[in-house]
């Protein structure tokens, strides 16, 4: 023994090899691999736990069996084990090659490290922002119907997911243009730190959470003004999984019954990730989904069918990481239509109607004439969204405290709409019903026939200078001889986008400085609102039937007004052909200063330059329906539906430049290990998005809309109290937000039916409120999560025009300043009790939205509503889990959105529904968009 020790000492001293028979103790070995098992105190494996080499960015994750593998540089290495809801542990490696860890639950679910809205990662307790996190298990245990639907439990966020999987609305802290704002006007929807799209049009057409989604971080207000492009209201960041050091994955099979158990739903998700080389420095993650579903309201063909595939490759090297990622999306989705609603106070469905009824276009396949040729139309395509994108994320330590971060992405997006929109009551006893499809000079008796059954529904007689008379034997389903406005829209919007964000940071002892730049470009062409299309009429019933219309004219001839599928005025080409080239250039600077150990000060500036150059061209008819001998596409003067033609007008060019400086200042003070307080003041700008730009169809509108006139400002002040302990978490955030320079644009009609725009109005809104988020562990198995929002939103200034008869001579400018802001609920809250054991969980998720003004004129109050979802799961084995979800358990149908009464197009001007109007017409029938009917889902998850 002494000989061996002496030989070892001599070899170490002289640098000669030791005797082969005497191995070097493992304590002195250099690089080594450590494996092990991570489990909870009940002995169940913990999948997805983080294993980090302390003092570095190198890490691993446990697989479905709780197993991990990581390579450490030497025996002095220390591993940090962490997982949401459990106390982190630091364990020195020493001479061990196997380390098994038992983690203790401490309810840490509301105090994770965040990367959204900050210039350097930090915990929620350390940030001076209002941010929430939806973790992997939160996402998995919900049966959300859209990307927005995942956010309904986040305080301060109002979600309208009534359209289905796409085209939803999301607002924060009273920042809304309701009811004229769609999509995500003031916030940035992001994937892995970059916007889904630059131009904020149809954002959620291109984002689908699936098994590759690791978590969702939700930042409201605050630092979003300086950390996100053109997003003063918040950042919603959907973060993807990356491959760990151990190969593993999961497969999910989901079946369901939507539409209150009527309509089948099928979906499959998969996710696979792991190392690709021996030293495990190169890893991959591959996943996606495919879904086929008849929908919450079955239109007679699948409402949602398609899917996506996502892939990322991550290379870790000595001084950083490089991630290459890509996505392929090919999905078809229906936007659910509005439903007949009766009475401004009752807001109920008329007798004979059901909440599961579909009022969308039936299955229509036809060829439409356009510019002497034909185009194919198929309503089963619905909204067909495709995207191919590729990106690169690079993080590198430069040395001496400097680091570099680069995130860049290129995408090719396309959206083809074939179907209908603005489905709403249309009244054949009004002249606009005949003027819109070019029948102004066609008089006589119009006969309406159900094209599905062949049954005659009724007649309307229209003579010059006389009221339109309905036939005495009319038998229309629905209400008061009304039909549905059912236009056949065929629109294509194709966009090519690139976006890059680069920053350099310098870390000092108590300070960190970050400077960077964001650059994004988008070119989008829109081949028209209504390409090769025309208005149609349909019956008001579940799965409407298209209506054929013929005319026994006063000239003694009989004309076919609609084509065999029920549409009129077909060959006008693209009503709106548009092009926009947008460039967003931002430079930003952030400074974080740890003034004393308990007090942290951070501030940032962002200078944004948004350039929009483009044009809009509106079709000019080349022929009129009154041309007696003009036969149109089929050379037959008696088939009126194709006796039209049109060419785009000379394009109306615009060049709108917006430049503004945003700022945000925050202080965070730690009151102790478990609590902190913060304060923040921010100002951000919001340049116009393409939805606004598409309305610039006249030189008058271009001349009166510059970058300055369209630029909106958002000022926000917020304060926060945060408390976290092993059993209780609480976050309270009072806030004030002010939105200014909101433009109201009205489009009215002259006596000759041409359109005009009255003078634009510039409005502002102020909202005061408090957000509350909490989580309490009552026992080891029972916990409750809750969130709430209390707010008071007022139109600081609001003026809008109301038209009376056609022409501007009797237009009235109404002033509703001081009214409650339309669409902003004063109270929202959610309550989620949870019961969890080693193998079983049960969650009851209750959401409530209070009564809220329907519009800023405060014409009526939209009724409050609640929604209850149930989720239960059982872990059959270490690999197999089952989960049952029931959405809208008690079949509560809230009114989420509405269109006015009076039929199309009068219903589009919702500001005309004033208190006086409601008082005079209390039982009007209008259109309402409701939340999803009850649905059942069963999911089997196999992890390997």
QUIZI-V821468 format. One record per backbone hydrogen bond with DSSP energy under -1.0 kcal/mol. CO is the residue of the C=O (numbers start at 1). NH is the residue of the N-H. E is the energy in kcal/mol with one decimal. If there is no record, write none. Layout:
BEGIN
co:CO nh:NH e:E
co:CO nh:NH e:E
END
This chain:
BEGIN
co:1 nh:5 e:-2.1
co:2 nh:6 e:-2.4
co:3 nh:7 e:-2.7
co:4 nh:8 e:-2.4
co:5 nh:9 e:-2.5
co:6 nh:10 e:-2.7
co:7 nh:11 e:-2.5
co:8 nh:12 e:-2.2
co:9 nh:13 e:-2.0
co:10 nh:14 e:-2.8
co:11 nh:15 e:-1.6
co:19 nh:22 e:-2.4
co:25 nh:28 e:-1.9
co:26 nh:29 e:-1.4
co:32 nh:72 e:-3.1
co:34 nh:70 e:-2.5
co:35 nh:99 e:-2.6
co:36 nh:68 e:-1.9
co:37 nh:101 e:-2.9
co:38 nh:46 e:-2.4
co:39 nh:103 e:-2.7
co:40 nh:43 e:-2.2
co:44 nh:40 e:-2.5
co:49 nh:62 e:-1.8
co:50 nh:82 e:-2.1
co:51 nh:60 e:-2.5
co:52 nh:80 e:-3.0
co:53 nh:56 e:-1.6
co:58 nh:53 e:-2.6
co:60 nh:51 e:-2.9
co:62 nh:48 e:-1.7
co:63 nh:66 e:-2.1
co:66 nh:38 e:-2.8
co:67 nh:63 e:-2.4
co:68 nh:36 e:-1.5
co:70 nh:34 e:-3.3
co:72 nh:32 e:-2.4
co:74 nh:77 e:-1.4
co:75 nh:94 e:-1.9
co:77 nh:93 e:-2.8
co:78 nh:54 e:-2.7
co:79 nh:91 e:-2.8
co:80 nh:52 e:-2.7
co:81 nh:89 e:-2.3
co:82 nh:50 e:-2.9
co:83 nh:86 e:-2.3
co:85 nh:106 e:-2.0
co:85 nh:107 e:-1.5
co:89 nh:81 e:-3.1
co:91 nh:79 e:-3.0
co:93 nh:96 e:-1.8
co:97 nh:35 e:-2.5
co:101 nh:39 e:-2.4
co:104 nh:87 e:-2.8
co:108 nh:111 e:-1.9
co:112 nh:124 e:-1.2
co:114 nh:122 e:-1.5
co:122 nh:114 e:-3.3
co:130 nh:220 e:-2.4
co:132 nh:218 e:-3.1
co:134 nh:216 e:-2.6
co:135 nh:139 e:-2.4
co:136 nh:140 e:-2.6
co:137 nh:141 e:-2.3
co:148 nh:151 e:-2.1
co:149 nh:152 e:-1.2
co:151 nh:154 e:-1.7
co:154 nh:157 e:-1.4
co:156 nh:173 e:-1.4
co:158 nh:171 e:-2.1
co:160 nh:169 e:-2.1
co:161 nh:164 e:-1.3
co:163 nh:336 e:-2.2
co:169 nh:160 e:-2.5
co:171 nh:158 e:-2.7
co:172 nh:175 e:-2.6
co:174 nh:176 e:-1.4
co:177 nh:180 e:-2.6
co:183 nh:170 e:-1.4
co:186 nh:233 e:-2.9
co:188 nh:236 e:-2.7
co:189 nh:196 e:-3.0
co:190 nh:238 e:-2.9
co:191 nh:194 e:-1.4
co:194 nh:191 e:-2.6
co:199 nh:690 e:-1.1
co:202 nh:205 e:-1.6
co:203 nh:206 e:-1.8
co:210 nh:213 e:-2.2
co:212 nh:241 e:-3.2
co:215 nh:239 e:-2.7
co:216 nh:134 e:-3.2
co:217 nh:237 e:-2.7
co:218 nh:132 e:-2.4
co:219 nh:235 e:-1.7
co:221 nh:224 e:-2.1
co:222 nh:225 e:-1.6
co:223 nh:226 e:-1.6
co:223 nh:227 e:-1.9
co:224 nh:228 e:-1.6
co:233 nh:221 e:-2.3
co:234 nh:188 e:-2.2
co:235 nh:219 e:-3.0
co:236 nh:190 e:-3.1
co:237 nh:217 e:-2.4
co:238 nh:192 e:-1.9
co:239 nh:214 e:-2.7
co:239 nh:215 e:-1.5
co:248 nh:273 e:-3.0
co:249 nh:944 e:-2.6
co:250 nh:271 e:-2.4
co:251 nh:942 e:-2.8
co:252 nh:269 e:-2.1
co:253 nh:940 e:-2.5
co:254 nh:267 e:-2.6
co:255 nh:938 e:-3.2
co:256 nh:265 e:-2.0
co:257 nh:936 e:-2.4
co:258 nh:262 e:-1.2
co:258 nh:263 e:-2.9
co:263 nh:258 e:-3.4
co:264 nh:294 e:-2.2
co:265 nh:256 e:-2.2
co:266 nh:292 e:-2.9
co:267 nh:254 e:-3.3
co:268 nh:290 e:-2.0
co:269 nh:252 e:-2.9
co:270 nh:288 e:-2.0
co:271 nh:250 e:-2.8
co:272 nh:286 e:-3.4
co:273 nh:248 e:-2.7
co:274 nh:284 e:-2.5
co:277 nh:280 e:-1.1
co:281 nh:316 e:-3.0
co:282 nh:276 e:-3.4
co:283 nh:314 e:-3.0
co:284 nh:274 e:-1.9
co:285 nh:312 e:-2.2
co:286 nh:272 e:-2.8
co:287 nh:310 e:-3.5
co:288 nh:270 e:-2.1
co:289 nh:308 e:-1.6
co:290 nh:268 e:-2.5
co:291 nh:306 e:-2.2
co:292 nh:266 e:-2.1
co:293 nh:303 e:-1.1
co:293 nh:304 e:-2.1
co:303 nh:334 e:-1.4
co:304 nh:293 e:-2.6
co:305 nh:332 e:-2.0
co:306 nh:291 e:-2.6
co:307 nh:330 e:-2.7
co:308 nh:289 e:-1.8
co:309 nh:328 e:-2.6
co:310 nh:287 e:-2.5
co:311 nh:326 e:-2.6
co:312 nh:285 e:-2.3
co:313 nh:324 e:-2.8
co:314 nh:283 e:-2.8
co:315 nh:322 e:-2.3
co:317 nh:320 e:-1.2
co:319 nh:397 e:-3.6
co:320 nh:317 e:-2.9
co:321 nh:395 e:-2.7
co:322 nh:315 e:-3.2
co:323 nh:393 e:-3.1
co:324 nh:313 e:-3.0
co:325 nh:391 e:-3.3
co:326 nh:311 e:-2.1
co:327 nh:389 e:-2.4
co:328 nh:309 e:-2.2
co:329 nh:387 e:-2.0
co:330 nh:307 e:-2.4
co:331 nh:385 e:-2.7
co:332 nh:305 e:-2.1
co:333 nh:383 e:-2.1
co:339 nh:928 e:-2.9
co:341 nh:926 e:-3.1
co:342 nh:348 e:-1.6
co:343 nh:347 e:-2.3
co:348 nh:342 e:-3.2
co:350 nh:353 e:-1.7
co:354 nh:357 e:-1.7
co:358 nh:543 e:-2.6
co:364 nh:379 e:-2.4
co:366 nh:377 e:-2.6
co:368 nh:375 e:-2.4
co:370 nh:373 e:-1.9
co:373 nh:370 e:-3.1
co:375 nh:368 e:-3.0
co:377 nh:366 e:-2.2
co:378 nh:381 e:-2.0
co:379 nh:382 e:-1.3
co:382 nh:418 e:-2.7
co:383 nh:333 e:-1.9
co:384 nh:416 e:-2.2
co:385 nh:331 e:-2.5
co:386 nh:414 e:-2.2
co:387 nh:329 e:-2.8
co:388 nh:412 e:-2.3
co:389 nh:327 e:-2.1
co:390 nh:410 e:-2.8
co:391 nh:325 e:-2.4
co:392 nh:408 e:-2.6
co:393 nh:323 e:-3.3
co:394 nh:406 e:-2.7
co:395 nh:321 e:-2.2
co:396 nh:404 e:-3.1
co:399 nh:402 e:-1.8
co:401 nh:507 e:-2.6
co:402 nh:398 e:-2.0
co:402 nh:399 e:-1.2
co:403 nh:505 e:-2.5
co:404 nh:396 e:-2.6
co:405 nh:503 e:-2.5
co:406 nh:394 e:-3.3
co:407 nh:501 e:-2.7
co:408 nh:392 e:-2.7
co:409 nh:499 e:-2.5
co:410 nh:390 e:-2.4
co:411 nh:497 e:-2.8
co:412 nh:388 e:-1.7
co:413 nh:495 e:-2.6
co:414 nh:386 e:-2.6
co:415 nh:493 e:-2.6
co:416 nh:384 e:-2.8
co:417 nh:491 e:-1.6
co:419 nh:489 e:-2.5
co:424 nh:485 e:-3.6
co:425 nh:904 e:-1.5
co:426 nh:483 e:-2.4
co:427 nh:430 e:-1.7
co:430 nh:433 e:-1.3
co:431 nh:434 e:-1.4
co:431 nh:435 e:-2.4
co:432 nh:436 e:-2.2
co:434 nh:439 e:-3.1
co:435 nh:438 e:-1.8
co:439 nh:442 e:-1.9
co:443 nh:554 e:-1.9
co:444 nh:462 e:-3.0
co:445 nh:552 e:-2.7
co:446 nh:460 e:-2.0
co:447 nh:550 e:-1.9
co:448 nh:457 e:-2.6
co:448 nh:458 e:-1.3
co:449 nh:548 e:-3.0
co:450 nh:454 e:-2.8
co:455 nh:450 e:-3.1
co:457 nh:475 e:-3.8
co:458 nh:448 e:-2.9
co:459 nh:471 e:-2.9
co:460 nh:446 e:-3.3
co:461 nh:469 e:-2.3
co:462 nh:444 e:-2.3
co:463 nh:466 e:-1.8
co:469 nh:461 e:-2.8
co:471 nh:474 e:-1.2
co:479 nh:482 e:-1.7
co:483 nh:426 e:-3.3
co:484 nh:538 e:-1.6
co:487 nh:489 e:-1.1
co:489 nh:419 e:-2.1
co:490 nh:531 e:-1.3
co:491 nh:417 e:-3.4
co:492 nh:527 e:-3.0
co:493 nh:415 e:-2.0
co:494 nh:525 e:-2.3
co:495 nh:413 e:-3.0
co:496 nh:523 e:-1.9
co:497 nh:411 e:-2.9
co:498 nh:521 e:-2.8
co:499 nh:409 e:-2.7
co:500 nh:519 e:-2.7
co:501 nh:407 e:-2.5
co:502 nh:517 e:-2.5
co:503 nh:405 e:-2.5
co:504 nh:515 e:-2.3
co:505 nh:403 e:-2.1
co:506 nh:513 e:-2.3
co:510 nh:594 e:-3.4
co:511 nh:508 e:-3.5
co:512 nh:592 e:-2.8
co:513 nh:506 e:-2.5
co:514 nh:590 e:-3.2
co:515 nh:504 e:-2.7
co:516 nh:588 e:-2.3
co:517 nh:502 e:-2.4
co:518 nh:586 e:-3.2
co:519 nh:500 e:-2.1
co:520 nh:584 e:-3.2
co:521 nh:498 e:-2.2
co:522 nh:582 e:-2.9
co:523 nh:496 e:-2.0
co:524 nh:580 e:-2.2
co:525 nh:494 e:-2.0
co:526 nh:528 e:-1.3
co:526 nh:578 e:-2.4
co:528 nh:530 e:-1.6
co:528 nh:531 e:-1.3
co:530 nh:533 e:-1.4
co:534 nh:488 e:-2.3
co:535 nh:568 e:-2.7
co:536 nh:486 e:-2.9
co:537 nh:547 e:-2.6
co:538 nh:484 e:-3.5
co:539 nh:541 e:-1.3
co:545 nh:539 e:-2.4
co:546 nh:451 e:-2.4
co:548 nh:449 e:-2.6
co:549 nh:561 e:-1.8
co:549 nh:562 e:-1.5
co:550 nh:447 e:-2.5
co:551 nh:553 e:-1.1
co:551 nh:559 e:-2.8
co:552 nh:445 e:-2.1
co:553 nh:556 e:-1.7
co:557 nh:553 e:-2.4
co:559 nh:551 e:-2.9
co:560 nh:640 e:-1.6
co:563 nh:566 e:-2.2
co:567 nh:563 e:-2.4
co:570 nh:572 e:-1.5
co:575 nh:619 e:-1.2
co:576 nh:528 e:-1.2
co:577 nh:617 e:-2.5
co:578 nh:526 e:-2.7
co:579 nh:615 e:-2.1
co:580 nh:524 e:-2.6
co:581 nh:613 e:-2.2
co:582 nh:522 e:-2.5
co:583 nh:611 e:-2.8
co:584 nh:520 e:-2.7
co:585 nh:609 e:-2.6
co:586 nh:518 e:-2.7
co:587 nh:607 e:-2.7
co:588 nh:516 e:-2.5
co:589 nh:605 e:-2.2
co:590 nh:514 e:-2.8
co:591 nh:603 e:-2.1
co:592 nh:512 e:-2.4
co:593 nh:595 e:-1.4
co:593 nh:601 e:-2.8
co:596 nh:599 e:-1.1
co:598 nh:670 e:-3.1
co:599 nh:596 e:-1.4
co:600 nh:668 e:-2.8
co:601 nh:593 e:-3.2
co:602 nh:666 e:-3.3
co:603 nh:591 e:-2.7
co:604 nh:664 e:-1.8
co:605 nh:589 e:-2.3
co:606 nh:662 e:-3.3
co:607 nh:587 e:-1.9
co:608 nh:660 e:-2.1
co:609 nh:585 e:-2.8
co:610 nh:658 e:-2.9
co:611 nh:583 e:-2.3
co:612 nh:656 e:-2.8
co:613 nh:581 e:-3.1
co:614 nh:654 e:-2.4
co:615 nh:579 e:-2.3
co:616 nh:652 e:-3.1
co:617 nh:577 e:-2.8
co:618 nh:649 e:-1.3
co:620 nh:647 e:-2.0
co:624 nh:627 e:-1.5
co:631 nh:636 e:-1.8
co:632 nh:635 e:-1.2
co:636 nh:639 e:-1.6
co:638 nh:560 e:-3.0
co:640 nh:643 e:-1.4
co:641 nh:570 e:-3.3
co:642 nh:633 e:-1.3
co:642 nh:644 e:-1.2
co:645 nh:622 e:-2.4
co:647 nh:620 e:-3.0
co:652 nh:616 e:-1.5
co:654 nh:614 e:-2.0
co:656 nh:612 e:-2.6
co:658 nh:610 e:-3.0
co:660 nh:608 e:-2.8
co:662 nh:606 e:-2.4
co:663 nh:683 e:-2.6
co:664 nh:604 e:-2.2
co:665 nh:681 e:-2.1
co:666 nh:602 e:-2.7
co:667 nh:679 e:-1.9
co:668 nh:600 e:-2.9
co:669 nh:677 e:-2.3
co:674 nh:724 e:-3.7
co:675 nh:671 e:-1.6
co:675 nh:672 e:-1.2
co:676 nh:722 e:-3.0
co:677 nh:669 e:-3.2
co:678 nh:720 e:-2.8
co:679 nh:667 e:-2.4
co:680 nh:718 e:-2.6
co:681 nh:665 e:-2.5
co:682 nh:716 e:-2.5
co:683 nh:663 e:-2.1
co:684 nh:714 e:-3.0
co:686 nh:712 e:-2.5
co:689 nh:692 e:-1.0
co:689 nh:693 e:-1.6
co:690 nh:694 e:-2.4
co:692 nh:695 e:-1.2
co:693 nh:696 e:-1.7
co:695 nh:697 e:-2.1
co:698 nh:702 e:-1.9
co:699 nh:703 e:-2.8
co:700 nh:704 e:-1.5
co:702 nh:705 e:-1.3
co:706 nh:710 e:-2.0
co:707 nh:711 e:-1.1
co:712 nh:686 e:-2.5
co:713 nh:740 e:-2.2
co:714 nh:684 e:-2.6
co:715 nh:738 e:-2.6
co:716 nh:682 e:-2.7
co:717 nh:736 e:-2.5
co:718 nh:680 e:-2.7
co:720 nh:678 e:-2.3
co:721 nh:732 e:-2.7
co:722 nh:676 e:-2.4
co:723 nh:730 e:-2.7
co:727 nh:777 e:-3.2
co:728 nh:725 e:-2.1
co:729 nh:775 e:-2.0
co:730 nh:723 e:-3.0
co:731 nh:773 e:-2.5
co:732 nh:721 e:-2.6
co:733 nh:771 e:-2.4
co:734 nh:719 e:-2.4
co:735 nh:769 e:-2.5
co:736 nh:717 e:-2.7
co:737 nh:767 e:-3.0
co:738 nh:715 e:-2.4
co:739 nh:765 e:-2.9
co:740 nh:713 e:-1.1
co:742 nh:763 e:-3.1
co:744 nh:761 e:-1.4
co:748 nh:756 e:-2.5
co:749 nh:807 e:-2.6
co:750 nh:753 e:-1.7
co:754 nh:750 e:-3.8
co:756 nh:748 e:-2.7
co:761 nh:744 e:-2.5
co:763 nh:742 e:-3.1
co:764 nh:797 e:-2.1
co:765 nh:739 e:-2.7
co:766 nh:794 e:-2.9
co:767 nh:737 e:-2.8
co:768 nh:792 e:-2.9
co:769 nh:735 e:-3.0
co:770 nh:790 e:-2.1
co:771 nh:733 e:-3.1
co:772 nh:788 e:-2.5
co:773 nh:731 e:-2.9
co:774 nh:786 e:-2.4
co:775 nh:729 e:-2.7
co:776 nh:784 e:-2.5
co:781 nh:836 e:-2.5
co:782 nh:778 e:-1.5
co:782 nh:779 e:-2.1
co:783 nh:834 e:-3.4
co:784 nh:776 e:-2.5
co:785 nh:832 e:-3.2
co:786 nh:774 e:-2.9
co:787 nh:830 e:-2.8
co:788 nh:772 e:-2.6
co:789 nh:828 e:-2.2
co:790 nh:770 e:-2.4
co:792 nh:768 e:-2.0
co:793 nh:821 e:-2.0
co:794 nh:766 e:-2.6
co:794 nh:796 e:-1.2
co:795 nh:818 e:-3.3
co:797 nh:764 e:-2.2
co:798 nh:816 e:-3.0
co:800 nh:814 e:-2.9
co:802 nh:812 e:-2.3
co:808 nh:811 e:-1.3
co:812 nh:802 e:-2.4
co:814 nh:800 e:-2.1
co:816 nh:819 e:-2.0
co:819 nh:795 e:-3.3
co:821 nh:824 e:-1.3
co:826 nh:791 e:-2.6
co:827 nh:850 e:-2.5
co:828 nh:789 e:-3.1
co:829 nh:848 e:-2.6
co:830 nh:787 e:-2.1
co:831 nh:846 e:-2.9
co:832 nh:785 e:-2.2
co:833 nh:844 e:-2.1
co:834 nh:783 e:-2.2
co:835 nh:842 e:-2.3
co:839 nh:875 e:-3.2
co:840 nh:837 e:-3.4
co:841 nh:873 e:-2.5
co:842 nh:835 e:-2.6
co:843 nh:871 e:-2.5
co:845 nh:869 e:-2.9
co:846 nh:831 e:-2.5
co:847 nh:867 e:-2.5
co:848 nh:829 e:-1.9
co:849 nh:865 e:-2.3
co:852 nh:862 e:-3.0
co:853 nh:823 e:-3.3
co:855 nh:858 e:-1.7
co:860 nh:854 e:-2.7
co:862 nh:852 e:-1.7
co:865 nh:849 e:-2.9
co:867 nh:847 e:-3.0
co:868 nh:889 e:-3.3
co:869 nh:845 e:-3.2
co:870 nh:886 e:-2.5
co:871 nh:843 e:-3.2
co:872 nh:884 e:-3.3
co:873 nh:841 e:-2.1
co:874 nh:876 e:-1.1
co:874 nh:882 e:-2.8
co:879 nh:943 e:-2.8
co:880 nh:877 e:-2.0
co:881 nh:941 e:-3.0
co:882 nh:874 e:-2.7
co:883 nh:939 e:-3.1
co:884 nh:872 e:-2.6
co:885 nh:937 e:-2.7
co:886 nh:870 e:-2.5
co:887 nh:935 e:-1.7
co:888 nh:891 e:-1.9
co:894 nh:931 e:-1.0
co:897 nh:929 e:-3.1
co:899 nh:927 e:-1.6
co:903 nh:907 e:-1.7
co:905 nh:908 e:-1.8
co:906 nh:909 e:-1.3
co:907 nh:900 e:-2.4
co:908 nh:910 e:-1.3
co:909 nh:912 e:-1.1
co:910 nh:913 e:-1.6
co:912 nh:914 e:-1.8
co:914 nh:918 e:-2.5
co:915 nh:919 e:-2.3
co:916 nh:920 e:-1.8
co:917 nh:921 e:-1.7
co:921 nh:924 e:-1.2
co:922 nh:344 e:-1.5
co:924 nh:343 e:-2.8
co:926 nh:341 e:-3.0
co:927 nh:899 e:-2.4
co:928 nh:339 e:-3.5
co:929 nh:896 e:-3.1
co:929 nh:897 e:-1.2
co:934 nh:260 e:-3.4
co:935 nh:887 e:-2.1
co:936 nh:257 e:-2.5
co:937 nh:885 e:-2.8
co:938 nh:255 e:-2.5
co:939 nh:883 e:-2.3
co:940 nh:253 e:-2.5
co:941 nh:881 e:-2.6
co:942 nh:251 e:-2.1
END
